[in-house]
Amino acid sequence: MTAQQPDYPRGSAPARLPLHSPRCMGCGPDNPAGLRMRAFRDGDEVNADVVFDEHHVGAPGLAHGGAVAAACDDLLGFALFVAETAAVTRSLSIEYLAPVPLHETHRITARIQAQDARRLNIAATGAGPDGTVRFTAEAVFIVVSLQHFLRHGDPDGVWRLLDRLTDGNADEALRTAAELPEHPQPGTEEGGWSS
Ligand SMILES: CCCCCCCC(=O)SCCNC(=O)CCNC(=O)[C@H](O)C(C)(C)COP(=O)(O)OP(=O)(O)OC[C@H]1O[C@@H](n2cnc3c(N)ncnc32)[C@H](O)[C@@H]1OP(=O)(O)O
């Protein structure tokens, strides 16, 4: 059985955020073993519903702790749209407060707690259908330039992501990134997604 991400069932006027990639383990619709989360921005918060299924089993009937951590990491990454900077997870800490049953919808909500130079502290909560918080996450993200992804990842995939984020201006974004220092400061023009 495959997790079916429900349409956005709660809240008001959320803005759907772009995928990290079609095969992203957290948000990619084309990853059959993925979590297929659909992330939304609601003011300074981001959220997504996740339904763990047989691909994500730990103990029988329950989600694997690593799958819960993956869902949190992916949603925390969407908070970068609020910060308007590219960054990567440096540390991630999960509190598993209660078992997470398969096939139940969990709403994960994340918010930036603090930003200091290149360091972003981002926190999330994950609640079951009755609103009970079953897990929380705290992470440190470190701001990086686009060169980080070009140097270490798949340049074609980065190009496609940028093309979506910049309305077809990936060429210019990548050209500009190539002229930037490796680690721009957040809040500067160089630190933004469009740089
Ligand atoms: C484009 C789509 C984006 C989607 C985002 C999805 C999020 C993800 O899942 S990313 C995947 C998992 N993460 C990774 O692959 C990251 C791998 N790690 C790295 O590449 C490097 O360690 C990297 C870039 C984070 C930092 O490298 P480097 O620049 O050498 O860092 P380093 O000098 O050690 O530390 C940088 C700063 O962070 C601080 N810092 C580092 N770790 C921590 C920590 N755990 N807590 C607090 N501060 C820390 C350091 O003190 C330092 O601060 P300052 O600049 O003030 O001196």
The ligand as an ORCA input file, in Angstrom:
! r2SCAN-3c Opt
* xyz 0 1
  C      18.404     22.585     -2.831
  C      17.513     21.763     -1.881
  C      17.762     22.002     -0.398
  C      17.022     21.040      0.464
  C      17.507     21.025      1.901
  C      17.321     19.649      2.477
  C      18.043     19.535      3.799
  C      18.916     18.303      3.828
  O      18.455     17.248      4.066
  S      20.557     18.495      3.516
  C      21.212     16.827      3.569
  C      21.969     16.487      4.839
  N      23.010     17.436      5.158
  C      24.187     17.490      4.489
  O      24.429     16.799      3.528
  C      25.193     18.481      5.000
  C      26.602     17.865      5.021
  N      27.520     18.749      5.742
  C      28.231     19.703      5.093
  O      28.197     19.808      3.882
  C      29.076     20.627      5.926
  O      29.307     20.079      7.209
  C      28.392     22.017      6.118
  C      28.239     22.718      4.756
  C      27.028     21.881      6.789
  C      29.233     22.882      7.026
  O      30.549     22.822      6.529
  P      31.568     23.995      6.898
  O      31.211     25.225      6.162
  O      32.918     23.439      6.751
  O      31.129     24.216      8.389
  P      31.920     24.498      9.696
  O      32.992     25.481      9.425
  O      32.228     23.208     10.370
  O      30.723     25.214     10.487
  C      30.043     26.328      9.924
  C      29.410     27.114     11.050
  O      28.354     26.346     11.631
  C      28.561     26.157     13.016
  N      28.101     24.825     13.375
  C      28.472     23.670     12.788
  N      27.816     22.640     13.344
  C      27.026     23.153     14.289
  C      26.092     22.594     15.186
  N      25.836     21.275     15.230
  N      25.445     23.418     16.044
  C      25.673     24.760     15.999
  N      26.531     25.345     15.159
  C      27.208     24.550     14.311
  C      30.067     26.308     13.197
  O      30.381     26.708     14.531
  C      30.387     27.391     12.209
  O      30.027     28.653     12.721
  P      30.864     29.977     12.313
  O      30.709     30.107     10.812
  O      30.175     31.040     13.095
  O      32.265     29.688     12.741
*
